[in-house]
Amino acid sequence: MYQLGRAQTAPLLAATGAMATGYYAVGAWTLLVAGLAALTTGRVLARRWAGHS
């Protein structure tokens, strides 16, 4: 079975960690933007309902 040498393992792990950090940052940013969009939508709908009555 193929095995990576120690010299190749460290950069591979570093790259994998950097990718995981990038995905985490993108995920957190996406959740933040989605939350702000939900709040804005809620506020707009609340204004429409308040003005409609």
C-alpha positions as a Markdown table, in Angstrom:
| # | Residue | x | y | z |
|---|---|---|---|---|
| 1 | Met | 0.0 | 0.0 | 0.0 |
| 2 | Tyr | 1.2 | 3.5 | -0.8 |
| 3 | Gln | 2.4 | 5.6 | 2.1 |
| 4 | Leu | 3.6 | 9.2 | 2.1 |
| 5 | Gly | 7.0 | 10.0 | 3.6 |
| 6 | Arg | 7.3 | 12.3 | 6.5 |
| 7 | Ala | 8.6 | 15.1 | 4.3 |
| 8 | Gln | 5.4 | 15.0 | 2.3 |
| 9 | Thr | 3.0 | 14.6 | 5.2 |
| 10 | Ala | 3.7 | 17.9 | 6.9 |
| 11 | Pro | 2.9 | 20.2 | 3.8 |
| 12 | Leu | -0.2 | 18.0 | 3.1 |
| 13 | Leu | -1.5 | 18.4 | 6.6 |
| 14 | Ala | -0.8 | 22.1 | 6.5 |
| 15 | Ala | -2.7 | 22.5 | 3.2 |
| 16 | Thr | -5.6 | 20.4 | 4.6 |
| 17 | Gly | -5.7 | 22.6 | 7.7 |
| 18 | Ala | -5.7 | 25.8 | 5.7 |
| 19 | Met | -8.5 | 24.5 | 3.5 |
| 20 | Ala | -10.5 | 23.5 | 6.6 |
| 21 | Thr | -10.0 | 27.0 | 8.1 |
| 22 | Gly | -11.1 | 28.5 | 4.8 |
| 23 | Tyr | -14.2 | 26.4 | 4.7 |
| 24 | Tyr | -15.0 | 27.3 | 8.3 |
| 25 | Ala | -14.5 | 31.1 | 7.6 |
| 26 | Val | -16.8 | 30.9 | 4.5 |
| 27 | Gly | -19.4 | 28.9 | 6.4 |
| 28 | Ala | -19.4 | 31.4 | 9.3 |
| 29 | Trp | -19.6 | 34.4 | 6.9 |
| 30 | Thr | -22.5 | 32.7 | 5.1 |
| 31 | Leu | -24.4 | 32.1 | 8.3 |
| 32 | Leu | -23.8 | 35.7 | 9.3 |
| 33 | Val | -25.1 | 37.1 | 6.0 |
| 34 | Ala | -28.1 | 34.7 | 6.1 |
| 35 | Gly | -28.9 | 35.9 | 9.7 |
| 36 | Leu | -28.8 | 39.5 | 8.6 |
| 37 | Ala | -31.0 | 38.8 | 5.6 |
| 38 | Ala | -33.5 | 37.1 | 7.9 |
| 39 | Leu | -33.6 | 40.0 | 10.3 |
| 40 | Thr | -34.0 | 42.5 | 7.5 |
| 41 | Thr | -36.8 | 40.5 | 5.9 |
| 42 | Gly | -38.5 | 40.2 | 9.3 |
| 43 | Arg | -38.3 | 43.9 | 9.9 |
| 44 | Val | -39.7 | 44.7 | 6.4 |
| 45 | Leu | -42.6 | 42.3 | 6.8 |
| 46 | Ala | -43.3 | 43.6 | 10.3 |
| 47 | Arg | -43.5 | 47.2 | 8.9 |
| 48 | Arg | -45.8 | 46.1 | 6.1 |
| 49 | Trp | -48.1 | 44.3 | 8.5 |
| 50 | Ala | -48.1 | 47.3 | 10.8 |
| 51 | Gly | -48.9 | 49.7 | 8.0 |
| 52 | His | -51.5 | 47.4 | 6.5 |
| 53 | Ser | -53.7 | 47.2 | 9.6 |
